[in-house]
Amino acid sequence: RLGVADVRAFGLAWDDCENLLGQLGYSARIEIGKHLAADTRVCRGRLIFTGTRILVSDALELTKAGYNPERIARQYRGMITARGVREALALTRRGIVREIVARTKTAA
């Protein structure tokens, strides 16, 4: 198991670590906080809520649309918690994790 401190200790970005382990034939999982994880075997290593395949970027997009953490947890029928959504928001605001929200294409 790798942690954020382990990746930083080697001076690697998560993508570099993931690529290196992939070349060596290993998979990697990193747990961030209590509710978030990234695993090379799940959703191509994108940041997810622990124990699910729900992308953090999807929850962040709902917050941008005006949903609060409790409503997001209800939207996912309790598979994620409001506490987990709050943790994702806090970590992205503090710059500890960066999850890219896909931009939608608009017709010209």
DSSP file (Angstrom, degrees, kcal/mol; ACC not computed):
  #  RESIDUE AA STRUCTURE BP1 BP2  ACC     N-H-->O    O-->H-N    N-H-->O    O-->H-N    TCO  KAPPA ALPHA  PHI   PSI    X-CA   Y-CA   Z-CA
    1    1 A R              0   0    0      0, 0.0     2,-0.3     0, 0.0    29,-0.1   0.000 360.0 360.0 360.0 134.5    0.0    0.0    0.0
    2    2 A L  B     -a   30   0A   0     27,-1.7    29,-0.8     4,-0.0     2,-0.3  -0.819 360.0-161.7-105.8 147.1    1.2    3.5   -0.9
    3    3 A G     >  -     0   0    0     -2,-0.3     4,-2.0    27,-0.2     5,-0.2  -0.771  36.2-104.2-118.4 169.2    0.4    6.7    0.9
    4    4 A V  H  > S+     0   0    0     27,-0.5     4,-2.6    -2,-0.3     5,-0.2   0.901 122.0  54.0 -58.9 -41.4    0.7   10.3   -0.2
    5    5 A A  H  > S+     0   0    0      1,-0.2     4,-2.3     2,-0.2    -1,-0.2   0.869 106.3  52.8 -62.5 -36.5    3.8   10.7    2.0
    6    6 A D  H  > S+     0   0    0      2,-0.2     4,-1.1     1,-0.2    -1,-0.2   0.926 110.8  45.9 -64.4 -44.6    5.4    7.7    0.3
    7    7 A V  H  <>S+     0   0    0     -4,-2.0     5,-2.0     1,-0.2     3,-0.5   0.927 115.4  46.5 -64.8 -44.8    4.8    9.2   -3.2
    8    8 A R  H ><5S+     0   0    0     -4,-2.6     3,-1.6     1,-0.2    -1,-0.2   0.858 103.7  63.2 -66.0 -35.0    6.1   12.6   -2.1
    9    9 A A  H 3<5S+     0   0    0     -4,-2.3    -1,-0.2     1,-0.3    -2,-0.2   0.827 105.5  46.0 -60.5 -31.5    9.1   11.1   -0.4
   10   10 A F  T 3<5S-     0   0    0     -4,-1.1    -1,-0.3    -3,-0.5    -2,-0.2   0.440 115.1-117.9 -89.7  -0.4   10.4    9.9   -3.7
   11   11 A G  T < 5 +     0   0    0     -3,-1.6     2,-0.3     1,-0.2    -3,-0.2   0.789  68.6 138.1  70.9  27.0    9.6   13.2   -5.4
   12   12 A L      < -     0   0    0     -5,-2.0    -1,-0.2     4,-0.0     2,-0.2  -0.756  52.5-131.3-105.3 150.4    7.1   11.6   -7.7
   13   13 A A     >  -     0   0    0     -2,-0.3     4,-2.3    -3,-0.1     5,-0.2  -0.601  36.3-107.2 -84.7 160.3    3.7   12.8   -8.9
   14   14 A W  H  > S+     0   0    0      1,-0.2     4,-2.8    -2,-0.2     5,-0.2   0.902 120.9  54.1 -58.2 -41.4    0.9   10.2   -8.6
   15   15 A D  H  > S+     0   0    0      1,-0.2     4,-2.6     2,-0.2    -1,-0.2   0.902 108.2  49.6 -59.9 -41.6    0.9    9.7  -12.4
   16   16 A D  H  > S+     0   0    0      2,-0.2     4,-2.5     1,-0.2    -1,-0.2   0.924 112.3  47.7 -62.5 -44.2    4.7    9.0  -12.4
   17   17 A C  H  X S+     0   0    0     -4,-2.3     4,-2.5     1,-0.2     5,-0.2   0.919 112.2  49.4 -62.4 -44.7    4.2    6.5   -9.6
   18   18 A E  H  X S+     0   0    0     -4,-2.8     4,-2.2     1,-0.2    -2,-0.2   0.912 112.2  47.8 -62.1 -44.0    1.3    4.8  -11.4
   19   19 A N  H  X S+     0   0    0     -4,-2.6     4,-2.2     2,-0.2    -2,-0.2   0.914 111.9  49.6 -64.1 -43.7    3.3    4.6  -14.7
   20   20 A L  H  X S+     0   0    0     -4,-2.5     4,-1.5     1,-0.2    -2,-0.2   0.936 113.0  45.7 -61.8 -47.7    6.4    3.2  -13.0
   21   21 A L  H  <>S+     0   0    0     -4,-2.5     5,-3.1     1,-0.2     4,-0.4   0.880 111.1  53.9 -64.6 -37.0    4.4    0.5  -11.2
   22   22 A G  H ><5S+     0   0    0     -4,-2.2     3,-1.0    -5,-0.2    -1,-0.2   0.896 106.4  51.6 -62.9 -40.2    2.5   -0.3  -14.3
   23   23 A Q  H 3<5S+     0   0    0     -4,-2.2    -1,-0.2     1,-0.3    -2,-0.2   0.824 109.7  50.5 -65.1 -31.0    5.7   -0.9  -16.2
   24   24 A L  T 3<5S-     0   0    0     -4,-1.5    -1,-0.3    -5,-0.2    -2,-0.2   0.484 121.5-108.8 -85.4  -2.7    6.9   -3.2  -13.5
   25   25 A G  T < 5S+     0   0    0     -3,-1.0     2,-0.3    -4,-0.4    -3,-0.2   0.652  78.6 122.8  86.5  15.4    3.6   -5.2  -13.7
   26   26 A Y      < -     0   0    0     -5,-3.1     2,-0.3    -6,-0.2    -1,-0.3  -0.721  53.2-138.4-106.1 157.8    2.2   -3.9  -10.4
   27   27 A S        -     0   0    0     -2,-0.3     2,-0.4    -3,-0.1    12,-0.0  -0.811  20.2-146.4-107.1 158.9   -1.0   -2.2   -9.6
   28   28 A A        -     0   0    0     -2,-0.3    12,-2.8   -27,-0.0     2,-0.4  -0.960  13.9-172.5-130.5 144.0   -1.1    0.7   -7.1
   29   29 A R  E     - B   0  39A   0     -2,-0.4   -27,-1.7    10,-0.2     2,-0.4  -1.000   3.8-173.8-133.0 134.0   -3.6    1.9   -4.6
   30   30 A I  E     -aB   2  38A   0      8,-3.0     8,-2.5    -2,-0.4     2,-0.5  -0.997  11.6-151.8-128.5 130.4   -3.4    5.1   -2.6
   31   31 A E  E     - B   0  37A   0    -29,-0.8     2,-0.6    -2,-0.4   -27,-0.5  -0.879   8.5-165.0-102.5 130.8   -5.8    6.1    0.1
   32   32 A I  E  >  - B   0  36A   0      4,-2.4     4,-1.4    -2,-0.5     3,-0.4  -0.959  58.9 -34.8-119.3 114.5   -6.3    9.8    0.7
   33   33 A G  T  4 S-     0   0    0     -2,-0.6    55,-0.0     1,-0.2    54,-0.0  -0.350  98.8 -57.6  69.0-155.7   -8.0   10.7    3.9
   34   34 A K  T  4 S+     0   0    0      1,-0.1    -1,-0.2    -3,-0.1    50,-0.1   0.658 132.5  32.9 -95.5 -18.7  -10.7    8.4    5.2
   35   35 A H  T  4 S+     0   0    0     -3,-0.4    15,-2.4    49,-0.1     2,-0.3   0.468 102.4  72.8-121.9  -3.3  -13.1    8.5    2.3
   36   36 A L  E  <  +BC  32  49A   0     -4,-1.4    -4,-2.4    13,-0.3     2,-0.3  -0.869  46.6 165.1-121.6 150.2  -11.0    8.8   -1.0
   37   37 A A  E     -BC  31  48A   0     11,-2.5    11,-3.3    -2,-0.3     2,-0.4  -0.984  22.9-151.1-153.7 159.7   -8.8    6.5   -2.9
   38   38 A A  E     +BC  30  47A   0     -8,-2.5    -8,-3.0    -2,-0.3     2,-0.4  -0.994  19.3 177.4-133.8 130.8   -7.1    6.0   -6.3
   39   39 A D  E >   -BC  29  42A   0      7,-0.5     3,-1.7     3,-0.5     6,-1.2  -0.998  31.5-141.0-137.7 129.0   -6.4    2.6   -7.6
   40   40 A T  T 3  S+     0   0    0    -12,-2.8     4,-0.2    -2,-0.4   -11,-0.1   0.722 105.6  53.9 -63.1 -19.1   -4.9    1.7  -11.0
   41   41 A R  T 3  S+     0   0    0    -13,-0.4     2,-0.5     3,-0.1    -1,-0.3   0.546 102.8  64.4 -90.7  -7.6   -7.3   -1.2  -11.3
   42   42 A V  E X  S-C   39   0A   0     -3,-1.7     3,-1.7     1,-0.1    -3,-0.5  -0.970 122.2 -19.5-123.6 123.6  -10.4    0.9  -10.7
   43   43 A C  E >  S-     0   0A   0     -2,-0.5     3,-2.0     1,-0.3    -1,-0.1   0.832 116.1 -67.9  51.2  38.4  -11.6    3.7  -13.0
   44   44 A R  E 3  S-     0   0A   0      1,-0.3    -1,-0.3    -4,-0.2    -4,-0.2   0.787  94.4 -56.5  55.0  32.6   -8.2    3.9  -14.6
   45   45 A G  E <  S+     0   0A   0     -3,-1.7    -1,-0.3    -6,-1.2    -5,-0.2   0.527  95.2 148.7  82.2   5.1   -6.7    5.3  -11.4
   46   46 A R  E <   -     0   0A   0     -3,-2.0    -7,-0.5    -4,-0.3     2,-0.3  -0.332  60.2 -88.1 -69.2 157.1   -9.1    8.3  -11.1
   47   47 A L  E     +C   38   0A   0     -9,-0.2     9,-2.5    51,-0.1    10,-0.5  -0.515  58.4 171.3 -71.0 125.6   -9.9    9.5   -7.7
   48   48 A I  E     -CD  37  55A   0    -11,-3.3   -11,-2.5    -2,-0.3     2,-0.4  -0.803  40.7 -93.2-128.7 168.2  -13.0    7.6   -6.3
   49   49 A F  E >   -C   36   0A   0      5,-1.9     3,-1.9    -2,-0.3     5,-0.3  -0.738  60.1 -93.9 -81.7 133.9  -14.8    7.3   -3.0
   50   50 A T  T 3  S+     0   0    0    -15,-2.4     3,-0.1    -2,-0.4    -1,-0.1  -0.159 108.6  14.6 -52.9 134.2  -13.4    4.3   -1.0
   51   51 A G  T 3  S+     0   0    0      1,-0.3    -1,-0.3    -3,-0.0     2,-0.2   0.520 118.8  73.4  79.9   6.5  -15.3    1.1   -1.6
   52   52 A T  S <  S-     0   0    0     -3,-1.9    -1,-0.3     2,-0.1    -4,-0.1  -0.768  77.2-127.7-134.9 180.0  -17.2    2.4   -4.7
   53   53 A R        +     0   0    0     -2,-0.2     2,-0.6    -3,-0.1    -3,-0.1  -0.003  66.1 128.8-115.5  23.3  -16.6    3.3   -8.3
   54   54 A I        -     0   0    0     -5,-0.3    -5,-1.9    25,-0.1     2,-0.2  -0.708  58.5-129.6 -85.0 122.3  -18.0    6.7   -7.9
   55   55 A L  B >>  -D   48   0A   0     -2,-0.6     4,-1.3    -7,-0.2     3,-0.5  -0.487   1.4-140.9 -74.6 136.6  -15.7    9.4   -9.2
   56   56 A V  H 3> S+     0   0    0     -9,-2.5     4,-2.6     1,-0.2     5,-0.2   0.865 103.3  63.0 -61.1 -36.1  -14.9   12.3   -7.0
   57   57 A S  H 3> S+     0   0    0    -10,-0.5     4,-2.0     1,-0.2    -1,-0.2   0.847  99.2  54.2 -60.3 -33.4  -15.1   14.5  -10.1
   58   58 A D  H <> S+     0   0    0     -3,-0.5     4,-1.7     2,-0.2    -1,-0.2   0.922 110.0  45.9 -66.4 -42.8  -18.8   13.6  -10.4
   59   59 A A  H  X S+     0   0    0     -4,-1.3     4,-1.8     1,-0.2    -2,-0.2   0.895 111.8  52.0 -66.0 -39.4  -19.5   14.7   -6.9
   60   60 A L  H  X S+     0   0    0     -4,-2.6     4,-1.8     1,-0.2    -1,-0.2   0.874 106.5  54.0 -65.1 -35.5  -17.5   17.9   -7.3
   61   61 A E  H  X S+     0   0    0     -4,-2.0     4,-1.1    -5,-0.2    -1,-0.2   0.887 106.1  52.5 -65.3 -37.5  -19.5   18.7  -10.4
   62   62 A L  H  <>S+     0   0    0     -4,-1.7     5,-2.4     1,-0.2    -1,-0.2   0.866 106.3  53.4 -65.8 -35.2  -22.7   18.3   -8.5
   63   63 A T  H ><5S+     0   0    0     -4,-1.8     3,-1.4     1,-0.2    -1,-0.2   0.888 106.4  52.5 -66.3 -36.4  -21.4   20.8   -5.9
   64   64 A K  H 3<5S+     0   0    0     -4,-1.8    -1,-0.2     1,-0.3    -2,-0.2   0.786 104.3  57.4 -66.9 -25.5  -20.8   23.3   -8.7
   65   65 A A  T 3<5S-     0   0    0     -4,-1.1    -1,-0.3    -5,-0.1    -2,-0.2   0.429 130.0 -96.3 -84.5   1.3  -24.4   22.8   -9.8
   66   66 A G  T < 5S+     0   0    0     -3,-1.4    -3,-0.2     1,-0.3     2,-0.2   0.467  76.7 141.1 102.7   1.6  -25.5   23.9   -6.3
   67   67 A Y      < -     0   0    0     -5,-2.4    -1,-0.3    -6,-0.1    -2,-0.1  -0.521  43.4-137.4 -75.5 144.5  -26.0   20.5   -4.5
   68   68 A N     >  -     0   0    0     -2,-0.2     4,-2.2     1,-0.1     3,-0.3  -0.607  29.5-101.4 -94.2 165.1  -24.9   20.3   -0.9
   69   69 A P  H  > S+     0   0    0      0, 0.0     4,-2.3     0, 0.0     5,-0.2   0.848 121.3  52.9 -56.3 -37.6  -23.0   17.2    0.5
   70   70 A E  H  > S+     0   0    0      1,-0.2     4,-2.0     2,-0.2     5,-0.2   0.914 110.0  47.6 -64.5 -42.0  -26.2   15.7    2.1
   71   71 A R  H  > S+     0   0    0     -3,-0.3     4,-2.3     2,-0.2    -1,-0.2   0.872 110.4  52.3 -67.2 -36.6  -28.1   15.9   -1.2
   72   72 A I  H  X S+     0   0    0     -4,-2.2     4,-1.6     2,-0.2    -2,-0.2   0.924 108.2  51.0 -64.7 -43.6  -25.2   14.4   -3.1
   73   73 A A  H  <>S+     0   0    0     -4,-2.3     5,-2.6     1,-0.2     7,-0.4   0.907 112.2  47.1 -60.4 -41.4  -25.1   11.5   -0.7
   74   74 A R  H ><5S+     0   0    0     -4,-2.0     3,-2.0     1,-0.2    -1,-0.2   0.885 105.9  59.2 -65.9 -37.5  -28.8   11.0   -1.1
   75   75 A Q  H 3<5S+     0   0    0     -4,-2.3    -1,-0.2     1,-0.3    -2,-0.2   0.857 107.9  45.7 -59.3 -35.4  -28.4   11.2   -4.9
   76   76 A Y  T ><5S-     0   0    0     -4,-1.6     3,-1.9    -3,-0.1    -1,-0.3   0.162 117.6-115.8 -95.0  18.0  -26.0    8.2   -4.7
   77   77 A R  T < 5 -     0   0    0     -3,-2.0    -3,-0.2     1,-0.3    -2,-0.1   0.822  69.7 -55.1  54.1  39.1  -28.5    6.4   -2.4
   78   78 A G  T 3 <S+     0   0    0     -5,-2.6    -1,-0.3     2,-0.2    -4,-0.1   0.519 104.8 122.8  78.4   5.0  -26.1    6.3    0.5
   79   79 A M  S <  S+     0   0    0     -3,-1.9     2,-0.3    -6,-0.3    -2,-0.1   0.810  83.7  30.2 -68.0 -27.4  -23.2    4.6   -1.3
   80   80 A I  S    S-     0   0    0     -7,-0.4     2,-0.3    -8,-0.1    -2,-0.2  -0.881  88.3-127.2-122.6 160.9  -21.1    7.7   -0.4
   81   81 A T     >  -     0   0    0     -2,-0.3     4,-1.9     1,-0.1     5,-0.2  -0.709  18.4-121.3-107.5 159.1  -21.5    9.8    2.7
   82   82 A A  H  > S+     0   0    0     -2,-0.3     4,-2.6     1,-0.2     5,-0.2   0.867 117.1  57.9 -61.6 -35.4  -21.9   13.6    3.1
   83   83 A R  H  > S+     0   0    0      1,-0.2     4,-2.1     2,-0.2    -1,-0.2   0.890 104.8  50.4 -61.7 -39.6  -18.8   13.4    5.3
   84   84 A G  H  > S+     0   0    0      2,-0.2     4,-2.2     1,-0.2    -1,-0.2   0.890 110.1  49.3 -65.3 -40.3  -16.9   11.9    2.3
   85   85 A V  H  X S+     0   0    0     -4,-1.9     4,-2.4     2,-0.2    -2,-0.2   0.916 110.6  50.5 -65.3 -42.4  -18.1   14.6    0.0
   86   86 A R  H  X S+     0   0    0     -4,-2.6     4,-2.8     1,-0.2    -2,-0.2   0.893 109.2  51.8 -61.8 -38.9  -17.0   17.3    2.5
   87   87 A E  H  X S+     0   0    0     -4,-2.1     4,-2.6     2,-0.2     5,-0.2   0.919 109.2  49.8 -63.7 -42.3  -13.6   15.6    2.7
   88   88 A A  H  X S+     0   0    0     -4,-2.2     4,-2.0     1,-0.2    -2,-0.2   0.918 112.6  47.6 -61.5 -43.5  -13.3   15.7   -1.1
   89   89 A L  H  X S+     0   0    0     -4,-2.4     4,-2.5     2,-0.2    -2,-0.2   0.928 112.9  48.3 -63.0 -45.4  -14.2   19.4   -1.1
   90   90 A A  H  X S+     0   0    0     -4,-2.8     4,-2.1     1,-0.2     6,-0.2   0.915 112.3  48.0 -63.0 -43.7  -11.8   20.2    1.7
   91   91 A L  H  <>S+     0   0    0     -4,-2.6     5,-1.9     1,-0.2     6,-1.4   0.855 113.7  46.7 -69.0 -34.2   -8.9   18.4    0.1
   92   92 A T  H ><5S+     0   0    0     -4,-2.0     3,-0.7    -5,-0.2    -1,-0.2   0.890 111.8  51.0 -74.1 -37.8   -9.5   20.0   -3.3
   93   93 A R  H 3<5S+     0   0    0     -4,-2.5    -2,-0.2     1,-0.2    -1,-0.2   0.883 111.2  48.2 -64.3 -37.2   -9.8   23.5   -1.8
   94   94 A R  T 3<5S-     0   0    0     -4,-2.1    -1,-0.2    -5,-0.2    -2,-0.2   0.537 113.8-120.5 -80.8  -5.7   -6.6   23.0    0.1
   95   95 A G  T < 5S+     0   0    0     -3,-0.7    -3,-0.2    -4,-0.3    -4,-0.1   0.616  78.4 123.4  79.7  11.9   -4.9   21.8   -3.0
   96   96 A I  S   <S+     0   0    0     -5,-1.9     2,-0.4    -6,-0.2    -4,-0.2   0.891  80.9  21.4 -73.7 -39.2   -3.9   18.4   -1.5
   97   97 A V        -     0   0    0     -6,-1.4     2,-0.5    -9,-0.1    -2,-0.3  -0.941  69.2-157.3-124.7 152.7   -5.7   16.6   -4.3
   98   98 A R        -     0   0    0     -2,-0.4     2,-0.5    -3,-0.1   -51,-0.1  -0.961   9.4-176.2-131.1 115.0   -6.7   17.8   -7.7
   99   99 A E        -     0   0    0     -2,-0.5     2,-0.5   -43,-0.1    -2,-0.0  -0.948  21.4-135.9-113.0 128.1   -9.5   16.1   -9.6
  100  100 A I        -     0   0    0     -2,-0.5     2,-0.5     3,-0.0   -43,-0.1  -0.705  11.7-147.3 -87.6 124.4  -10.2   17.3  -13.1
  101  101 A V        -     0   0    0     -2,-0.5     2,-0.1   -41,-0.1   -43,-0.0  -0.799  26.0-114.6 -91.0 127.9  -13.8   17.8  -13.9
  102  102 A A        -     0   0    0     -2,-0.5     2,-0.4     1,-0.1    -1,-0.0  -0.348  26.7-132.2 -63.5 137.1  -14.6   17.0  -17.5
  103  103 A R        -     0   0    0     -2,-0.1     2,-0.3     1,-0.0    -1,-0.1  -0.731  17.5-127.3 -90.6 139.8  -15.7   20.0  -19.5
  104  104 A T        -     0   0    0     -2,-0.4     2,-0.3     1,-0.0    -1,-0.0  -0.627  21.2-121.1 -86.0 145.5  -18.7   19.6  -21.7
  105  105 A K        -     0   0    0     -2,-0.3     2,-0.4     1,-0.0    -1,-0.0  -0.653  23.4-150.6 -85.6 141.0  -18.5   20.5  -25.3
  106  106 A T        -     0   0    0     -2,-0.3     2,-0.2     2,-0.0    -1,-0.0  -0.859  21.7-108.1-110.6 147.5  -20.9   23.1  -26.6
  107  107 A A              0   0    0     -2,-0.4    -1,-0.0     1,-0.1     0, 0.0  -0.472 360.0 360.0 -73.0 142.9  -22.2   23.4  -30.1
  108  108 A A              0   0    0     -2,-0.2    -1,-0.1     0, 0.0    -2,-0.0   0.455 360.0 360.0 -84.2 360.0  -20.8   26.1  -32.2
